[in-house]
Amino acid sequence: MRRKIRETQIGEILKELKPNKVVLFIIDPKKYHSTHLKILKGIIEVKKFSGIYITVNKPYDSLVKYLKENGISTENVFFIDAISKSVSQEIRLTENCLYIPSPSHLTDLGIALTQALENIERKEEKFLMLDSISTLLIYNDFETVAKFVHFIVSRLRVFGLVGLIISVEKILDEKMINILMEICDEVIEI
């Protein structure tokens, strides 16, 4: 299903989330930051889910600082950072994050995701967020990203997680959106 909503309706979408449901959010670039925060605040602070966050946009340290500044706890979130190593020589190792060499290393990203999924407790509801298909398309070709997203969604379904996939509007062409509509349960345009 594909539908358009206003940013103020994000809470309603998040209320409907159940295990194994995967939602693709296609966001207007001007609203990316505010929408991204509302989605995370809703899933972490309101629904009280814990989970895995794959970042290909912001380095781990910057992302955690940004989330904390905006009142979002990162205590129950495990991060997979695919950007820090490609933009900085120095990274701060932490138990809360796995670092991947680059967003172009999708095999490494898949292995890190599998490790993270195998190490999470299944007692409570969990989520996985991929912060930008758009960024993955900068580093990888269309077919590779489509296969990778299919792999992620399949893993989410096996482990019973809620999937939140983010993309910036107008970066995805109709062919990619059609593939994602097939893979995801819902496509939400904001």
N, C-alpha and C positions, 0 to 999 in steps of 0.2 A: 504494500500500500504506500502511496506517495501523497503527502499533503503539505499544504503551507499553513504555518501558524505565526502568531506574533510572539515576540520574545517573552511577553508576560504569560504565555500559555505553557511555558516549559515545565512548570510544576505539575500541571495536569498530565503531561506526557510521562514524567518520571513516576507519578503515582501508579500508572498502568504497568510499570516494569515488573516483570516476573523472570525467574531463572530461565535461561536459554533464549531470552528475547534479545535480538540485536537490532539496534537503531542506528541509522546513518543520519547525522545532522549535517545539512548543507547550509552554511552560514554566510550571510552577506559579509564581505570583508570589513565593512565599517562597523559591524556589530560583533566581530569575532571575539574580542576580549571580554566584553560584557556577557555575551551568550555563553562562552566557554566557562566563565566563573559561575554563572547561574546553574549550568548543568552540573558542575562539580559540587557546588554548595548543596544542590538538591540531593545528589546521590550520596554524598559523604555526611553532611550535617543534618539533613532532614530525614532521609531514608536510613541513615546509619549503616550503610554498606561499607565494607572494607574491600580493597582490591588492588589491581595492578594498573599502573599508568605507563604507557609507552610514549615517551616524548621524542619527537624528531624535530621539534621546533625550538624549544628552549633547553639550555643545559640544566642539569639537575639542580645545581645550587641556585641558579636564577629562578627556576620554576618554584622550588620550595619557598624561597624568600617571597616571591610574588603571591603565592597562595596564602602564606601566613599573614602577609600584609593585608590581604583581603578576607581574613577571618576564616580560612578553610584549614582545618587540621590535616596534617599529613601523617599523623601517628599510625594509622591503620592502612597506609597505602605503600605498596612496594613499587619502585620505579625501575623502568628499563630505559636507559638513556642512550640514544643512538646518535647524539649530536656532539656531546662534550669532547670526545676524543678527536673529532675531526676539526674542532675550532680552537682547542687549547692544549698546551703541553702539560699543564698541571690540572689534575683532577683530585678531588678529595674522596678517598675511598670511604665507603660506609656500608653497613650491613643492609641498609634500606634501598640499595640501588645496584643494578648490574650495568656495566658500561659496554657498549657495542662500538666497534671502530668507526662506523659511519652508517648513515641511512641507506647506503648502497649495499651494505652487507646483510641482506635479508635472511640468508641462511643462519648467520650468527644470531640475528634477532629472533628467528623462529626457535632456535635452540634455547636461548635465554628465556623466552616465553614458556616453553615446555618445562624448563627447570622451575620457574616461578610458579606455574600452575601445579606442579607436582608437590611443591612445598607449602601450599596454602591449606589451611584447615577448612573443611567443608561444612562446619557446624552452622555458620551464618551465611546470609546472602552476600554474594561477592559481585564485583564488576570488573570489567577491563575497559580502559579507555585508550584509544589510539588517537593522538592529538592532531594528526593531519595526513590524510591520504594525499592531499595536494602537495605537501612537502616530499613525500615518498616519490611522487611523479617527477619531481625535479631531479632526483638521483637515480631513478630506475625507469625502464620503459613500461608502457601500458600493460602489456601481457604479464610481466613479472609482478607488478603491483596487484593486478587482478588475481593471480594465483596466490600471492601472499595473503591478501585479504580473505580469500576462500579458505586458506589454511587456518588463519586466525579464527574465523567464524566457526569452522569445524571443531577446533580445539575448545572454543567457548561452549559449544553445545555438549561436547563430551563431558566437560567439567561442570556444566550447569550454571555458568556465569551469565550475567547481563552484559551485553556488549554495547559500548558507546563509541561510535566511529565519527570523527569530525572531518569535514572538508570545507574548503572555502568555495563559495559560489563562483561560477564561471570558469573555474580551473578544470573541473570535470566536464568532459564532453558527454553528449547523450549516450554514446556507446558504453562508456564507463558507468554512467548512472544506471543504464539498463542492466548491466552485469551485477552491479551492487544491489539493485532492486530484487534480483533473483536470489542473491545470497542473504540479504538482510530481511528482517521481518517488516521493517517500516523505514521509509525515507521521509524525513521531516525537513522542510525548507523553512528557514527563518530569515 
